[in-house]
Amino acid sequence: MATKTKQGIPGHLNNEKWLPVVAALASGLYPVIFYYTNNYSLINSWKHLGFFIVFFLVVPVLTFLVISKLFKTPKLKKWDKHILPFLNIFSFFMFIQLCLYAKTQWLFSSIIFVAALLFGIYLYAYLKKVIAIQLLLVVVGLFWLFPTIKTQLTYSSQWSIQPDDIEEVVFKKRPNIYYIQPDGYVNYSEMDKGYYNVDNTEFWNFLEENNFKSYPDIRSNYTSTLVSNSATFSMMHHYYNNGFNFTEIANAREIIISKNPVLDIFKNNNYKTHFIAEISYLLNNFPEMGYDACNFDYDDIAFITDGFKREEDILKPIEAFLDVDKERSKFFFIEIFKPGHVSSKEHETTGAAKELELYKKNLKIANKRLVRVIDLIQERDPEGLIMIMADHGGYAGYDHMLEIRKKTSDRDLLYSAFSTQLSIKWPHGEAPKFDTKFKTGVNVFRILFSHLSEEEKYLENLQNEGSYTIIEEDAPKGVYKVIDDEGNVTFEKH
């Protein structure tokens, strides 16, 4: 048991031998806890844990010990009492900056350096009290971290169990299937009205000329990429099961990338599966790769990242993968992260009007990329089934995405968030007679598998077509259905 000084500070903080170690640990412990609490689903891998222990704890301890010993030499001894206070403050706030922004910025770094220097020179005598405060933050932080970890450890995947034997479905039609997901691409039935008023005729004409059938009034069931895709690839509703924050739910990346009913069904039918993405967003926590091929190598993904820093040209890997195992049927999940949506955070928004203008610019970029990908696929695989379906809407009319958590009865505003484009090029133009059942993402693959297997029995277990969000303002907090099965605005607590 540690002894205490008269000031109530643990005795080992006054032990000069241990002070460099304690100062180093104090500078890194709270930032680690803070980062894990706020980004758990991004970093819930053993590789991340090892990295954070080494980078935030081991490296600072070794650095503080070496520098502290160096400053005890005769030439530097006069600065000895200043160096640990400087290192502690500088490291602590540099770690905090890294945790907040997933990068360092020269302006903030310069301010931190100057502040740490001034503290080291003039306020060095307060180091032990600062360390005590940092350790107190650690204790407080643990109270926030433990519930997050408990949620993950007690996670149940029962919600994804299918109500029938669709996972044993056998395909009678076996075209190569290309699921192209442009982020935030709004349905053509919404884009020329409401909060958008965008003339996208050129692209709609391109789809029509290339024998795509577009479906009006299609919606996502959820509000963000991970949350929406988790339901789509599971073909079941999770209702924000154990959601961590606005954009994430428990095990979302593992569901989408590692194992899900859709992926299992393709594998059971001997399809070679491919995940092709422009950015590494779905791979940030190094989920076990369930696809047979991917254009990203985990060794190239940073441990601290938001997944949006590095962008890949997806044409080359698509072309390369088309040339491999030509005799085998293939499934491609292709992510295009344009046109996107308004800012996801309130402090980053430029306002609804400017956010819409940025969306329009990104829409043009998305159209060019979609045309290039579609042209490549049609050139190399004219008999392929190409499905374009977005993950959610672009949120035009909102200042930022979190405003979806305010209760509203504004139909156009809700459809701005949930409306998604769905266009399919059916081989030989042979769309199934039951394609009128397409309404929301959760049932798209079930309908597709019914077509490929020529078994309409799987349509008997279509899930409800509601669109859901978490509400935090102007109503009791909870998960609400805000658009019903028929596309009408509603407000029903789940």
N, C-alpha and C positions, 0 to 999 in steps of 0.2 A: 504494500500500500504506500503510495507516494506521500511524503511529508509535505506540509504546506508552510509557506513563509507567513510573516505577520500580515502581509497584504492579501493573503488568501490565494496566492499563485502557487500551483504545484511545484514542489521542491526541485524536480528535475529540470524545470525551466531556468533555475538559478545555477545549475551545474554547467560550468563552461564546457565541459567535455561533451555533454549531450545537446547543448544548445543548437549547434549547426544542424543536427539531425531533426530535432523538434521543429526548428524554424522551417526546414525544408518540407517536412511532412505537413505542417500547418499550411504551407503555401499551396499544396496540391490537393489535399484531401477534400476540402469543400468544393472546389471546382469539379472534381470527379463526381462527387455525389450530386451536385447541381446538374451536371450534364446527363448523368444516368437517369435522374428523376424526370427531366424534361424531354429526353430523347431515347427512352429505353428501347422502344421497338426498332430504332435505327442501329443500335449497338449491342443487342442481346446475343452476342456470340462469344465463345471462349477466346477467339482471336482478339476481339475488342478488349475483353477483360485483361488479357495479358499485355496488350498495348498500353492501356491506361495505367496499369500498375507500374510498368516500366517508365513510361514517358512522364507521368504526373507525380510519381513517388520515388522510384529508384534513381532516375537521372538527377532530380533535384537534390536528393540526399548526397549522392556522390559528388555533384558539383559544389554544393555548399561545403562539404568536408574538405575538398581539395583547395578551393579558394580560401576558405577560412585558415587552413594550414599555411597557405602561401602568404597570407597577410600577417602571419606571425613572424615572418623573417624580418631582420633588422631594417631593411630598406622600406618595407611597407607597414611596419608595426604601428606607426602613428595613425594609420587608417583602419586598424583592426576593429575598433569598436563601431565603425561606420559601415563596414562591408556587409555584415549579416542583415542589418535593418534594410539596407538597399536591396539585397538579393531577395529577401522575403516579400517586400512590397512589390517589387518589379515582377517576380515570378507569379505571385498571387493574381495580380490584375492582368497580366498577359494570359494566364490560363483562363481567367474569366472572359476576356475578350475572345479567345479561341472558342470557348464554349457557347458564347452568344452568337457569333457570326461565322463559325466554322472556318475562319481565316483570320489573319492579322492585317491590320490597316496601318499604314505608316503614320497617319495623323494621331490615331489613338495610341499607337505604340510610342510615339514621341512624347505625348502627354504623360503616359505611364512612366517612361524613363525619367522625365524631369521631376515628376512627383516623387518617385522612388529615391532619386538623388537628393532632393530637398529633405525628405524624411530621414535618409541616412546621415545627412550632414547635421541637421538641426534637431531632429526629434528621435534620434537613435536610442535615447534613454527609455522610450516608451515601447521598445520592441516586445518585451515580455507581455505587456498588456495587450498589444496587438495580436500576439500569438494566442493569448487566452481568448480573445474575441473570435479569432478564426476557428479555434477548437470548439467554441460554443456554437458557431455556425454549423460545424460538422454534426454536433448532437441534434440541433434543430433539423438539419437537412435529412438526417436518418429517419425522422418521423414522417417525412414526405416520401422518402425512397422505399421504405418497407412495404407500404400498401401497394405500390406499383409492382414490386417484385412478387408480392403475394398474388396479385391479380394474374400475373403471367404464370406462376407456378400452379395455380388452381384453374387455369384455362381448360375449358371443355369444348371439344369439337362435335358434341352431340347434335348441335344445330344443323350440321352439314350432312347428316345421314339421310339418304334418299328414301322417299316413301314407296319406291318400287324397285324393280330389278334393272333399272336403266344402265347401271354400271356393267351389266353383262350384255348390253346391246351389241348386235353384230351388223356391221354395215354391208349392204348389198350394192350400194353405190360407193365408189372409192376415189373420188377426185382429190387432187391436192387441194388443201384448204388454206387460204390466206386470210387471217383475221387482222385487219389493219385498224389500229385504234388511234385516231387523231385526237389529242387532248382538247377537251372543251369545244368540240365542233357541234354547233347547234343544228337541229333538224331544219330542212328546207321549208317546212311549214311554219316555222317561227322566225327565220332569219330576216325576212323582208317586212317584219312588222314589230309591234311591241317596242322594247327598248333597243332593238338592233337597227331595223330599217336599213339593212345592208343588201345591195344588189349583187348577188352571187351567181347571176345567170350563166356566166361563161363556164363555171365549173359544173353547174347542174346540166348544162348542155353537153359537156364532155362526158359525164356519166351516162346520159341517155344515148349519146352516139356510140358509146362502147358497151351498150346492152346491159347496163345496170338497171335494176328495178329499185326505186327508192320508196321507202315507206314513211308516210306522214305521221306526225304526232307521237313519235317514239320518245320514250323518256328513260332516264336512269332511275334506279331505285334509291340511290344514295348520292351524297354530295361531293365526294372527292375520289381521286383515282384509286387509292388503296381500298377504301371502303366499298366503292362501287364494284371494282374487279373481284373482290372477295366473294360477293354475292353472285356475280356473273359466272365465275369459274366453278363455284360450288353448286350453282343452279338452285340455291336455297337462300332464304333470308336469314341474316344474323342479327338484325335489329340493333346494330352497334354493340354487339356482344363484347363486354369488357373493354369498351373504347378508352383509349388513353387520352386522346385529344381530338381536335376537329378533324384532322386528316387521317388518323390512324385508328386501327382496332388491333386487338391482340392477335399476334401470329399472322398478320395480313400478308407479309412478304412470303412467309412459309406456305401459306395457302396458295398464293398466286404462282410462285416460282418452284416450290418443292413438290407439293402433292395436292391435287384437287380432283374431283370427279371427272371434269372435262379432260384433263391431261391423262388420267388413268384410262378413260374410254378410248382415246386416240391410241394409247400404247397397247391396250388390249386388242385393238384392231390392226396392230402391227404398223402403225404410222410412225415415221420418224419425226420427232418434234423439235421445233426450233423457236428460240426466243431471241428476237432482234429488236434492239432499242437504241434510240439516239443518245440517251443518257442513262446513267447507272442507278436512277432513283429506286427502282424495285430491288436492287441488289446490294443496297448500302450495308446491310447487316450480315452479308455473306450467307444467305440462306442456302441450304443444300440444293444444288442444281438438279431439278427434276426433268429438265428438257435435255434432249440428246445433244443439242448444239446451241451455242450462244455466241454472240459477237463480242462479249466482254470477258476479259480474264480477271479473276478476283485479285490477282497480284497488282493490277493496274488501278485498283480502286482505293482511295485514301481512307484511313481509319476515321478521320474527322471530316465529314463532308455533308452537304445537303443533297448531293446527288445531281446537282444541276451545273456543275462547273465544266465538265468535259463533255463535248458533244461529238458523236460519231456519225460518219456518213454511212447510212445503212444499205446503200445500193450494192456496194462491193461484197459484203457478206451474204446478202440475199442471192446475188448472182453465183457466188462461190458454192453456197449450200445447194443451189439448184442443180449443180453439176455433180453432186455426190449422191450415190445410191439412187440412180435415176429410175431403177426398176421398182423402188419402194414408194408407197404413198407418203405424202408429207403434210404436216401441219405447221404453219408459221403463225406465231403471235408477234406482230410488228407494231411497235410503239413509235408514234410521231408526236413530239411534244409541242406542237403548234396546232391551232392558234392559241391554245392555253385559255387563260381566264384573267379576271381582275386580280389585283394583289390579294394574297391570302392573309395579310396582316394589316391591321389598322394603321400602324405607324409607317408603313411603306407605301400606302396608297397615294395616288396623285389626284384622286377624285373621280367620280363616275364618268364624267365627260371625257377626260384625258385617258382613262383606262379603256374606254370604248374605242377611242382612236387608235390606241396601241393594239387592241384586239383586231381591228380592221387591217392594220399593217401585217400582223402575224397571220391573219387569215389568207392573205395573198401568198405568204411564204408557205403556209400549209398546203395550199392548192398546188403550188409548183412541185412540192415534194410528193404529194399524192399522185400527181400526174406522172412524175418520173417513175415511181414505184409501180404504179398500175401498168404503164407502158412496158416496163421491164418484164413484169410477170406475164403479161399477155403475149409478149414476143417470145418468151421462153416456154410458156405453159398455157397455150390458148384454151385448153380444156379445164383449167383450174377454176375452183369456186372462190371468188374474192368477196369478202364481206368487210365493209367499212362500217364500223360502229364506234361512236365516241363513248367516253367514260362518264361524262356529265356535261353540263352546259358551260357557257362562257361567263355567266354572271353579269351581263350588261345591265346597267341600272343600279347595281350595287357599287358602293365605294370600295368595299373589300369583301372577301368571301365569308368572313365570320358573321356578316349581317344576316345570313341565312338562319341564324339562331334566334332571330327576332320573329315573333308571331306576325304574320301578315295574311291578308286575304286577297292581295293583289295577284291576280291570275298570271299576268305577263311577267311579273317579277319572279314568281315561283318557276314558271316555265323557262325563264332565262337561266335558272340554275340547273334544272333537271332535263331540259330538252336535249336530245342527242340524235345525230344523224345516223340513219341506218340505210345503207344501199348495198345490194347484193347482186353480183353477176353470177347467175345460175348457169351451169354448163348447158349448152344448147338451148338456153332460154327456158329451161323446164323448171319453173318455180312450182313448189307444191301447192295443191289446192287449198291447203290450210295455212298459207302464209299470212292470211288475214289475222291470225292469232298473235302476230308480232305486236307487242305493246311496250314492254320494258326489258331491260338487259337480263334480268334474272331468269327469263324463260327462253332466251334466244337459242342457246345451245340445245336445250331439250327439244325445241321445235326442229332445229337443224338435224339432230340425231334421229328424230322420228322420220324425217325425209330420207336420210341416208340409209336407214334400216328398213324403210317402207313398213314401219310398224306404228300405226296411229294410236296404239294403246298407251304410249308414253305421254300422249297429250292429255290423258285423264288426270294427270297429277301436276298440271301447271300450277305454279305458285301464284299467290295474289300479286296483282300488278301495281301495288301502292308505291308511292315515293315517300321516303322517310327522312327526317332530320332531327337533330337534337335541338330542343328549344330551351333557351335560358333567359329570355326577356319577354315581358308582357304576358306571361303565362307560367303556371307551375313548371319547374324544370323537369324535363323528361324527353323521351323519344316520342315523336308524333308523326302520324301519317298526314301529310299535307296535300297530297293528290291521290284520289282514290282509283280503283280499278278501271273506271270508265273515263278517267282523265279530268274529273271535276275537282275543284278546290275543296278541301275539307280540313278539319282540324280535330283529329282523334288521337288521344293518348294511347300508346301501345301498352 
